[in-house]
Amino acid sequence: MTESGMKPALWHGVPRSKIDWHPTVNDEKCIGCGLCFLTCGKGVYQFDWDRKKSVVIHPESCVVGCQTCANLCPAEAIAFAEEGDTPQKKAQRIVKKYKVLPSAKKELELMQS
């Protein structure tokens, strides 16, 4: 349980807080269109009206593997991986590191029953 009394969010059995998957916004590239803020259904972003920029305020709400905001960003200002890496490779490393496949298969079996 967390301090607020809520169960911690899990991603296929792994505490979401352990997983390094969230967007970073490059302020220099960001044009302030707000598309990421408006599109994200998980509330990862807040729009800073004074700066006219989107800000990541709930990084752990981001769905692991999702890159919708980065794919839609017209300024290519959103990244999920460090320079020289790719989001796909990073996501695959997360799956391997936390041994997610057995848990995912078990979830599928439970859905079928």
Secondary structure by P-SEA (a helix, b strand, c coil): ccccccccccccccccccccbbbbbcccccccccccccccccccccccccccccccccccccccccccccccccccccccccccccaaaaaaaaaaaacaaaaaaaaaaaaac
